[in-house]
Amino acid sequence: MSRGNESALGAAATFELSTAERRLVAERLRAVHDHWADRLQEPRVGQPAFSVYELANLYDNLLFDTDHLNSGENVQALDRLIERLDLVLEQGADEFDVPEEHQALYEEIVSLIDRFCEERLNEEYRKLCRKAAAALCQDRSPAVRGKRAGWASGVVYAIGWVNFLNDPSQEPHVRSEEIAKWFGVSMATMQSKSKVIREGLNLSPFDPNFTLSSRMAGNPLASMLNIGGFLEALQGTLGGAAGSTHEPLRIAADGGGAPQGGWVRTRQASAATPSADVFQIKITLKDVKPAVWRRVQTPDCTLEELHDVIQTAMGWHNCHMHEFQVGETRFVTAAMDEFEEAPEGSRREADVLLSELFAAGAKKFNYMYDFGDGWEHAIAIEKTLARSSKNDAPMCLAGARACPPEDIGGPWGYPDFLEAMADATHERHEELSEWYGAKFDPAAFDVAEVNRLLGR
């Protein structure tokens, strides 16, 4: 099976290679990254131990290599080394990569995943889905809000997408509709959760960290993998998420590519050319009193990027589908096109700049988040400014009141939630307090925290 995930496998592991094993590995691997050329030398004083991420990549590459060797001493030696790696990675698979405060969340999600994989998939899929779930259940994870079944379905769909689970020629094969039905969620919910996971882990087809080992062995493109991960040529060949350029919005990554500080949400760079304008925008949540609002400034950007700004400024978790509505025109995500849910005459949000709307006279429009709960936001462009070093990135200027929790029934369910949370004698107080997991202060708003999340 393919091992590891870049957001949770940075921990050091107790594992040593003998001199003979170091030589064998260096001889057998078809492409050795510069980093590994040094790491495979004899250990020196002060040299750090192998990280679990390194061992996971080593495991994947050696597994592929043995599938293309004839019998002999090398095969037997590599098999023994692979068995050792497998044991080390199995022993630490579920414990080291989930923070204690999210362990219960992780166990709830994987209990559903385990049942589904037992009924419809196999052990390979189960282990990979558990790895993805562990990566999801990190600090600042969006999974702390929302139904566990939705996130579990999103994990399965994301890993299935990597491995072409919906391809009838593959075995096992499960249609997307069947996954959603089994978990008892809508297709839109499953797809939106999957999108968060795919972007957070920066997944792509044949992703070396989440591809079934049985698929790696039979895939000629797998020979293009090296220990460091995907080659650029492979990314360009596959296209889609693999060929995309991403930059972190909330949490930066270190030079080695391993995200620090928890869950990372990424966004795809747009081909559109933005103007030199900076837009001051007021975002107001409709049908909620007292008003929940934010005033932000952002350089010209696509509506897809504005969606990220709105999510962060308001305090949402990007767990559901969304769209922009400008007059009679709707601007939708690429995902809606994938499921053929995009209305006739709509445009993709990634193709439209804020400056384009402004030039066309659209100073006010709507942003809808979560088609089930129906959180509608009024977006008003208040003014434009010249770009400078002080406003060359999104920032929040002001705002009022806390963002409502996800999945509480929208503007109509929010008052009931507030009433139950504020009254210890309310019949739903205990239930909702346990579900939310903390005290909720509807008046809370911290502009400094919003700007920290925006990267200011």
C-alpha positions as CSV (number, residue, x, y, z in Angstrom):
1,M,0.0,0.0,0.0
2,S,1.1,3.6,-0.5
3,R,2.1,5.2,2.7
4,G,2.2,8.6,4.3
5,N,0.8,12.1,4.1
6,E,2.7,15.3,4.0
7,S,0.7,17.1,6.6
8,A,1.2,14.5,9.4
9,L,4.2,12.4,8.7
10,G,7.1,14.7,9.7
11,A,7.7,13.0,13.0
12,A,10.9,11.1,13.5
13,A,10.9,7.3,13.5
14,T,13.3,4.9,15.1
15,F,14.7,3.1,12.1
16,E,18.2,2.4,11.0
17,L,19.6,1.1,7.7
18,S,22.6,-1.2,7.8
19,T,25.5,-0.5,5.5
20,A,24.5,-3.3,3.2
21,E,20.9,-2.0,3.1
22,R,22.1,1.5,2.3
23,R,24.1,0.2,-0.6
24,L,21.3,-2.0,-1.9
25,V,18.8,0.8,-1.8
26,A,21.1,3.2,-3.6
27,E,21.8,0.6,-6.3
28,R,18.2,-0.4,-6.9
29,L,16.3,2.9,-7.0
30,R,16.0,4.2,-10.5
31,A,16.1,7.8,-9.5
32,V,17.6,9.1,-6.3
33,H,16.7,12.6,-5.2
34,D,19.7,14.8,-4.2
35,H,18.3,14.8,-0.6
36,W,18.4,11.0,-0.5
37,A,21.9,10.8,-2.1
38,D,23.1,12.3,1.1
39,R,20.7,10.5,3.4
40,L,21.8,7.1,2.1
41,Q,25.4,7.7,3.1
42,E,26.7,6.3,6.4
43,P,25.1,8.2,9.4
44,R,27.1,11.0,10.9
45,V,27.0,12.4,14.4
46,G,24.1,14.9,14.7
47,Q,22.4,13.6,11.6
48,P,18.6,13.5,12.2
49,A,16.7,10.3,12.3
50,F,14.6,9.3,9.3
51,S,11.2,10.9,9.4
52,V,8.1,8.8,8.9
53,Y,7.5,10.7,5.7
54,E,10.9,9.6,4.4
55,L,10.3,6.0,5.3
56,A,6.9,6.1,3.7
57,N,8.3,7.3,0.4
58,L,11.2,4.7,0.7
59,Y,8.6,2.0,1.2
60,D,6.6,3.0,-1.9
61,N,9.6,3.1,-4.1
62,L,11.1,-0.1,-2.9
63,L,7.7,-1.9,-3.3
64,F,7.5,-0.8,-6.9
65,D,11.1,-1.8,-7.5
66,T,10.6,-5.3,-6.2
67,D,7.6,-5.8,-8.5
68,H,10.0,-5.4,-11.5
69,L,12.8,-7.6,-10.3
70,N,13.4,-11.3,-11.0
71,S,14.1,-13.7,-8.2
72,G,17.5,-13.6,-6.5
73,E,19.3,-12.3,-3.4
74,N,18.4,-8.7,-4.1
75,V,14.7,-9.5,-4.1
76,Q,14.9,-11.4,-0.9
77,A,16.9,-8.6,0.8
78,L,14.5,-6.0,-0.4
79,D,11.6,-8.0,0.8
80,R,13.1,-8.2,4.2
81,L,13.7,-4.5,4.3
82,I,10.1,-3.8,3.1
83,E,8.8,-6.0,5.9
84,R,10.7,-4.0,8.4
85,L,9.5,-0.7,7.0
86,D,5.9,-2.0,6.9
87,L,6.1,-3.0,10.6
88,V,7.4,0.4,11.7
89,L,4.9,2.3,9.7
90,E,2.0,0.1,10.8
91,Q,2.9,0.5,14.5
92,G,2.8,4.3,14.3
93,A,0.2,4.7,11.7
94,D,-2.8,5.8,13.8
95,E,-1.2,7.1,17.0
96,F,1.5,9.7,16.0
97,D,-0.4,11.7,13.5
98,V,-3.7,12.7,15.3
99,P,-3.6,15.3,18.1
100,E,-5.1,14.0,21.3
101,E,-7.9,16.6,21.2
102,H,-9.0,15.3,17.8
103,Q,-8.6,11.5,18.5
104,A,-12.3,11.0,19.3
105,L,-13.2,12.9,16.0
106,Y,-10.8,10.7,14.1
107,E,-12.2,7.5,15.6
108,E,-15.8,8.5,14.7
109,I,-14.9,9.2,11.1
110,V,-12.8,6.0,10.6
111,S,-15.4,3.8,12.2
112,L,-17.7,4.7,9.4
113,I,-14.9,4.4,6.8
114,D,-13.9,0.9,8.1
115,R,-17.5,-0.4,7.8
116,F,-17.8,1.0,4.2
117,C,-14.5,-0.5,3.2
118,E,-15.3,-3.8,4.7
119,E,-18.6,-4.0,2.8
120,R,-17.7,-2.3,-0.5
121,L,-13.9,-1.9,-0.9
122,N,-10.9,-3.7,0.6
123,E,-8.1,-3.5,3.1
124,E,-5.8,-1.4,0.8
125,Y,-8.5,1.3,0.5
126,R,-9.2,1.1,4.2
127,K,-5.7,1.9,5.2
128,L,-5.3,4.8,2.7
129,C,-8.6,6.2,3.8
130,R,-7.5,6.1,7.5
131,K,-4.3,7.9,6.5
132,A,-6.3,10.7,4.8
133,A,-8.7,10.9,7.8
134,A,-5.7,11.2,10.1
135,A,-4.4,14.1,8.0
136,L,-7.8,15.7,8.1
137,C,-8.1,15.5,11.9
138,Q,-5.3,18.0,12.6
139,D,-5.2,21.4,14.3
140,R,-7.6,23.9,12.7
141,S,-9.3,21.1,10.9
142,P,-12.6,21.9,9.2
143,A,-13.9,18.5,10.3
144,V,-14.5,19.7,13.8
145,R,-17.8,21.1,12.4
146,G,-20.2,19.2,10.4
147,K,-21.6,15.6,10.4
148,R,-19.1,12.8,10.6
149,A,-20.8,10.9,7.8
150,G,-20.2,13.8,5.5
151,W,-16.5,13.9,6.2
152,A,-16.2,10.1,6.1
153,S,-17.9,10.1,2.6
154,G,-15.6,12.9,1.5
155,V,-12.5,10.9,2.5
156,V,-13.6,7.8,0.6
157,Y,-14.5,9.8,-2.4
158,A,-11.2,11.7,-2.4
159,I,-9.1,8.5,-2.1
160,G,-11.4,6.9,-4.7
161,W,-10.8,9.8,-7.0
162,V,-7.0,9.4,-6.7
163,N,-7.4,5.7,-7.6
164,F,-10.2,6.0,-10.3
165,L,-12.7,4.1,-8.1
166,N,-15.6,5.2,-10.4
167,D,-14.0,3.5,-13.4
168,P,-16.0,0.3,-14.2
169,S,-12.8,-1.4,-15.5
170,Q,-11.3,-1.2,-12.1
171,E,-11.8,-3.6,-9.3
172,P,-13.1,-2.7,-6.8
173,H,-15.5,-0.2,-8.5
174,V,-18.1,1.9,-6.8
175,R,-20.1,4.7,-8.3
176,S,-20.1,8.1,-6.6
177,E,-23.9,7.9,-6.1
178,E,-23.5,4.6,-4.2
179,I,-20.9,6.1,-1.8
180,A,-23.2,9.0,-1.0
181,K,-26.2,6.8,-0.5
182,W,-24.3,4.4,1.8
183,F,-23.2,7.2,4.1
184,G,-26.6,8.8,4.0
185,V,-25.5,12.2,2.6
186,S,-26.3,14.1,-0.6
187,M,-23.9,14.1,-3.5
188,A,-23.3,17.8,-3.0
189,T,-22.3,17.3,0.6
190,M,-19.9,14.4,-0.3
191,Q,-18.4,16.3,-3.1
192,S,-17.9,19.5,-1.1
193,K,-16.2,17.6,1.7
194,S,-14.0,15.8,-0.8
195,K,-13.0,19.1,-2.4
196,V,-11.8,20.4,1.0
197,I,-9.8,17.2,1.5
198,R,-8.3,17.1,-2.0
199,E,-7.2,20.7,-1.7
200,G,-6.0,20.4,1.8
201,L,-3.8,17.4,0.9
202,N,-3.1,18.7,-2.6
203,L,-4.2,15.3,-4.0
204,S,-3.9,14.4,-7.6
205,P,-4.5,11.2,-9.7
206,F,-1.9,8.6,-9.0
207,D,-0.7,10.6,-5.9
208,P,2.3,8.6,-4.6
209,N,1.2,9.0,-1.0
210,F,-2.4,7.8,-1.6
211,T,-2.3,5.4,-4.6
212,L,-3.0,1.7,-4.0
213,S,0.2,-0.3,-4.3
214,S,-1.7,-2.7,-6.6
215,R,-2.3,0.2,-8.9
216,M,1.3,1.5,-8.7
217,A,2.6,-1.9,-9.8
218,G,0.5,-2.0,-12.9
219,N,0.9,1.7,-13.8
220,P,3.6,2.6,-16.3
221,L,3.6,6.2,-15.1
222,A,4.7,5.0,-11.7
223,S,8.2,4.5,-13.0
224,M,8.4,8.3,-13.2
225,L,8.2,8.6,-9.4
226,N,11.2,9.3,-7.3
227,I,11.7,9.3,-3.6
228,G,11.0,13.1,-3.4
229,G,7.5,12.6,-4.9
230,F,6.0,13.5,-8.3
231,L,8.2,14.5,-11.1
232,E,7.0,17.7,-12.9
233,A,6.6,15.7,-16.1
234,L,4.1,13.4,-14.4
235,Q,2.2,16.4,-13.1
236,G,2.0,17.9,-16.5
237,T,0.9,14.6,-18.1
238,L,-2.0,14.0,-15.7
239,G,-3.2,17.6,-15.7
240,G,-6.0,18.6,-13.3
241,A,-5.0,18.9,-9.7
242,A,-1.6,17.5,-10.4
243,G,-0.8,20.1,-13.0
244,S,-2.1,23.0,-10.9
245,T,-0.1,25.7,-9.2
246,H,-1.2,26.0,-5.6
247,E,-0.3,28.5,-2.9
248,P,-1.4,28.2,0.8
249,L,-4.0,30.7,1.9
250,R,-4.0,30.2,5.6
251,I,-0.9,28.3,6.7
252,A,2.5,28.5,5.0
253,A,4.6,25.5,4.1
254,D,8.2,25.1,4.9
255,G,10.9,24.7,2.3
256,G,10.5,20.9,2.3
257,G,6.9,21.0,1.4
258,A,5.5,19.7,4.7
259,P,2.8,22.0,6.0
260,Q,3.4,23.3,9.5
261,G,0.8,24.2,12.1
262,G,-2.1,22.0,11.1
263,W,-4.6,21.7,8.2
264,V,-3.7,23.5,5.0
265,R,-6.3,24.7,2.5
266,T,-4.9,25.5,-0.9
267,R,-6.3,27.4,-3.9
268,Q,-5.6,27.0,-7.6
269,A,-3.8,29.9,-9.3
270,S,-5.9,31.5,-12.0
271,A,-4.9,32.3,-15.5
272,A,-6.8,35.6,-15.4
273,T,-4.7,38.8,-15.2
274,P,-5.9,41.0,-12.3
275,S,-6.0,44.7,-12.4
276,A,-3.9,47.0,-10.1
277,D,-7.0,47.9,-8.1
278,V,-7.7,47.1,-4.5
279,F,-11.4,46.6,-3.6
280,Q,-13.0,47.5,-0.2
281,I,-15.9,45.2,0.3
282,K,-18.6,44.8,3.0
283,I,-19.9,41.3,3.6
284,T,-23.2,41.0,5.5
285,L,-24.9,37.8,6.4
286,K,-28.5,38.0,5.4
287,D,-31.5,37.2,7.6
288,V,-29.5,37.3,10.9
289,K,-30.1,39.9,13.6
290,P,-28.1,41.6,15.1
291,A,-26.1,41.8,11.9
292,V,-23.0,39.7,11.3
293,W,-20.7,41.5,9.0
294,R,-17.1,42.1,7.9
295,R,-15.3,44.9,6.0
296,V,-12.3,43.7,4.0
297,Q,-9.9,45.0,1.4
298,T,-8.5,42.7,-1.2
299,P,-6.4,43.1,-4.3
300,D,-8.2,42.3,-7.5
301,C,-8.8,38.5,-7.6
302,T,-11.1,35.9,-9.2
303,L,-14.4,35.0,-7.5
304,E,-12.9,31.7,-6.6
305,E,-10.2,33.6,-4.6
306,L,-12.8,36.0,-3.2
307,H,-14.6,32.9,-1.9
308,D,-11.6,32.0,0.1
309,V,-11.4,35.5,1.6
310,I,-15.1,35.5,2.5
311,Q,-14.7,32.1,4.2
312,T,-11.8,33.2,6.3
313,A,-13.1,36.6,7.2
314,M,-16.5,35.3,8.2
315,G,-15.2,32.3,10.0
316,W,-16.8,29.5,7.9
317,H,-14.9,26.2,7.4
318,N,-15.4,25.7,3.6
319,C,-17.4,22.5,4.2
320,H,-20.2,23.0,1.7
321,M,-20.9,24.1,-1.9
322,H,-21.3,27.8,-2.8
323,E,-21.9,30.1,-5.7
324,F,-22.0,33.8,-6.5
325,Q,-25.1,35.4,-8.0
326,V,-24.8,38.7,-9.9
327,G,-28.2,39.7,-11.3
328,E,-29.5,36.7,-13.2
329,T,-26.0,35.2,-13.7
330,R,-24.6,32.5,-11.4
331,F,-20.9,31.9,-11.0
332,V,-20.2,28.4,-9.9
333,T,-17.3,26.1,-9.0
334,A,-15.7,23.6,-11.3
335,A,-17.0,20.9,-9.1
336,M,-20.6,21.7,-10.0
337,D,-19.7,21.2,-13.7
338,E,-18.2,17.8,-12.8
339,F,-21.6,16.7,-11.4
340,E,-23.5,18.5,-14.2
341,E,-25.2,20.6,-11.5
342,A,-24.2,24.0,-13.0
343,P,-27.3,25.9,-14.2
344,E,-27.6,26.8,-17.9
345,G,-25.9,30.1,-18.6
346,S,-23.7,30.0,-15.6
347,R,-19.9,30.8,-15.6
348,R,-17.1,29.3,-13.7
349,E,-16.0,31.5,-10.7
350,A,-12.3,30.8,-11.4
351,D,-12.6,32.6,-14.8
352,V,-14.1,35.9,-13.6
353,L,-12.2,38.7,-11.9
354,L,-13.8,41.1,-9.4
355,S,-12.6,44.0,-11.6
356,E,-14.6,42.5,-14.5
357,L,-17.8,42.6,-12.4
358,F,-17.1,46.1,-11.2
359,A,-16.4,47.4,-14.7
360,A,-19.8,46.0,-15.8
361,G,-21.5,48.0,-13.0
362,A,-22.0,45.2,-10.5
363,K,-21.3,46.9,-7.2
364,K,-23.7,44.7,-5.2
365,F,-24.2,40.9,-5.6
366,N,-24.8,37.8,-3.5
367,Y,-22.7,34.9,-2.2
368,M,-24.6,31.7,-1.2
369,Y,-22.9,29.2,1.1
370,D,-24.3,25.8,1.9
371,F,-27.3,25.1,-0.3
372,G,-28.9,23.1,2.5
373,D,-28.7,25.6,5.3
374,G,-28.8,28.5,2.9
375,W,-26.4,31.1,4.3
376,E,-26.8,34.1,1.9
377,H,-24.4,37.0,2.1
378,A,-24.8,40.5,0.6
379,I,-21.5,41.6,-1.0
380,A,-21.1,45.4,-1.5
381,I,-18.1,47.0,-3.2
382,E,-17.7,50.2,-1.3
383,K,-14.7,51.7,-3.1
384,T,-11.5,51.0,-5.0
385,L,-8.0,52.0,-3.9
386,A,-4.6,52.1,-5.5
387,R,-2.4,49.1,-4.6
388,S,0.5,49.7,-2.2
389,S,2.8,47.6,0.0
390,K,0.2,48.1,2.8
391,N,-2.8,46.6,1.0
392,D,-1.2,44.1,-1.4
393,A,-2.8,41.1,0.4
394,P,-6.4,40.6,1.8
395,M,-7.0,42.1,5.2
396,C,-10.0,42.7,7.4
397,L,-10.7,46.3,8.6
398,A,-13.7,45.8,10.9
399,G,-16.6,43.5,11.6
400,A,-19.2,42.5,14.2
401,R,-20.4,39.4,15.9
402,A,-19.4,35.7,15.5
403,C,-20.0,33.6,12.5
404,P,-22.8,31.0,13.2
405,P,-21.8,27.4,13.5
406,E,-22.0,25.2,10.4
407,D,-24.9,22.7,10.0
408,I,-27.4,24.3,12.4
409,G,-30.3,24.9,10.0
410,G,-29.3,28.2,8.5
411,P,-30.7,31.6,9.6
412,W,-33.9,29.9,10.8
413,G,-32.1,27.4,13.0
414,Y,-29.6,29.8,14.4
415,P,-32.0,31.5,16.9
416,D,-33.0,28.1,18.2
417,F,-29.3,27.2,18.7
418,L,-28.6,30.4,20.5
419,E,-31.6,29.9,22.8
420,A,-30.6,26.4,23.7
421,M,-27.0,27.2,24.3
422,A,-27.8,30.2,26.6
423,D,-30.3,28.3,28.7
424,A,-29.0,25.4,30.8
425,T,-32.5,24.2,31.4
426,H,-33.4,24.0,27.7
427,E,-34.3,20.5,26.5
428,R,-31.6,20.7,23.8
429,H,-28.9,22.5,25.9
430,E,-26.9,19.3,26.7
431,E,-27.2,17.9,23.2
432,L,-26.1,21.0,21.4
433,S,-23.3,21.9,24.0
434,E,-21.8,18.4,23.4
435,W,-22.2,18.7,19.7
436,Y,-20.6,22.2,19.5
437,G,-17.9,21.2,22.0
438,A,-17.4,24.7,23.5
439,K,-19.1,27.8,24.8
440,F,-20.5,30.0,22.0
441,D,-20.4,33.8,22.3
442,P,-22.5,35.3,19.5
443,A,-21.0,38.8,20.1
444,A,-17.4,37.6,19.8
445,F,-15.3,39.0,16.9
446,D,-11.5,39.4,16.8
447,V,-10.2,41.4,13.8
448,A,-6.6,40.6,14.7
449,E,-7.3,36.8,14.6
450,V,-9.1,37.2,11.2
451,N,-6.0,39.0,9.8
452,R,-3.7,36.3,11.2
453,L,-5.8,33.6,9.4
454,L,-5.6,35.8,6.2
455,G,-1.8,35.7,6.6
456,R,-1.4,39.4,7.5
